[in-house]
Amino acid sequence: MSYNLLKGKRGIIFGALDANSIAWKTAERVHEEGGKFVLTNAPIAMRMGQINELAEKTGSQIIPADATSIEDLENLVKQSMDILGGKLDFVLHSIGMSINVRKGKHYTDQNYDWTQKGTDVSAMSFHKVMQTLYKADAMNEWGSIVALTYMAAQRVFPDYNDMADNKAYLESIARSFGYFFGRDKKVRVNTISQSPTPTTAGQGVKGFDGFIAYADKMSPLGNATALDCANYTVTLFSDLTKRVTLQNLFNDGGFSNMGVSDAVMDTFTKEE
C-alpha cells in the first residue's frame, strides 16, 4: 500500500546489489511512495548484481561510485542534483564489507590491511558521504540520512568478526556528524539496527543461519525482513519523523530488549 509519503522528494540510494538486498527493497518502496532517486554502488559490485533491472523498474539512473573516494562522491552528489533537479531530501547508506570475514580470518588473527580496508568501506565511507553532502550544501532542510547497522555493535557475536567494530564506528559517526548536520543544516541522521537478514553480504558471515534462527526464537515478533526495514526507512525519509535524529533505531522484532525467551529456554530444558 502506498501513502505518497515521499512525493516530490529526491535522494541517493547506496548499495542495491540484488533483490535480496535491503537497499533494493528500499528503492522499490521509495519509488512506490513517490520518491525519485539515483542508484549507486561500487563498479565491482555493479558487475556482480542486477542493478540495471532495478533502475529500469524505478525509472532511476545509475552512477557508479567508490564510496571510499572523495572524488567519486563529489561527482556522484553533483550529478545526482543535476539529474534530479535540485538538492536532496534523503540518502541511504547500505554498505558493508569485511575481507577478514570473507577470507575466513579469525578475529584474533586479523590481517590488518584487510581490516583497514573493511573499516574504510563499512564505516569511514559514511563520514565521507556526509562530509561531501555537507560541504556541497546538497541536502534540503529537514532531509534525512540513514545508515544500516547491526546489534553486534553493542553485544558480542563472535563470528561477526571485525564487522562488529565497523558497525560501532558507523554508529558513532552517525551521532557525531548528525549533530553538526542537525545544527547547521536541519538534516536528520539515524542508523537502523536490523535483524539478521539473508542478504548476499549477510550470508557471508560464518554461522549466519544460526544467527537468524536464534534471533527469530528470541524475538517476540520474530525477525524483521528486508521489506520491514525498507518500510521503516521510508518513515525516516518522510516528514513524519522530522525531529528524530542521532538515534540508533532497532528494527528487530524486540530482540534487542530480550534476555531470554521461552522458545530458547525450551531447547535447553526439554521436559522429560
Stockholm file with secondary structure:
# STOCKHOLM 1.0

chainA/1-272         MSYNLLKGKRGIIFGALDANSIAWKTAERVHEEGGKFVLTNAPIAMRMGQINELAEKTGSQIIPADATSIEDLENLVKQSMDILGGKLDFVLHSIGMSINVRKGKHYTDQNYDWTQKGTDVSAMSFHKVMQTLYKADAMNEWGSIVALTYMAAQRVFPDYNDMADNKAYLESIARSFGYFFGRDKKVRVNTISQSPTPTTAGQGVKGFDGFIAYADKMSPLGNATALDCANYTVTLFSDLTKRVTLQNLFNDGGFSNMGVSDAVMDTFTKEE
#=GR chainA/1-272 SS CCCCTTTTCEEEEECCCSTTSHHHHHHHHHHHTTCEEEEECCHHHHHHSCHHHHHHHHTCEECCCCTTCHHHHHHHHHHHHHHHTSCEEEEEECCCCCHHHHTTCCGGGCCHHHHHHHHIIIIIHHHHHHHHHHHTTCEEEEEEEEEEECGGGTSCCGGGTTHHHHHHHHHHHHHHHHHHHHHHHCCEEEEEEECCCCCTTGGGSTTHHHHHHHHHHHCTTCCCCHHHHHHHHHHHHSGGGTTCCSCEEEESTTGGGCSCCHHHHHHHSCCC
#=GC SS_cons         CCCCTTTTCEEEEECCCSTTSHHHHHHHHHHHTTCEEEEECCHHHHHHSCHHHHHHHHTCEECCCCTTCHHHHHHHHHHHHHHHTSCEEEEEECCCCCHHHHTTCCGGGCCHHHHHHHHIIIIIHHHHHHHHHHHTTCEEEEEEEEEEECGGGTSCCGGGTTHHHHHHHHHHHHHHHHHHHHHHHCCEEEEEEECCCCCTTGGGSTTHHHHHHHHHHHCTTCCCCHHHHHHHHHHHHSGGGTTCCSCEEEESTTGGGCSCCHHHHHHHSCCC
//
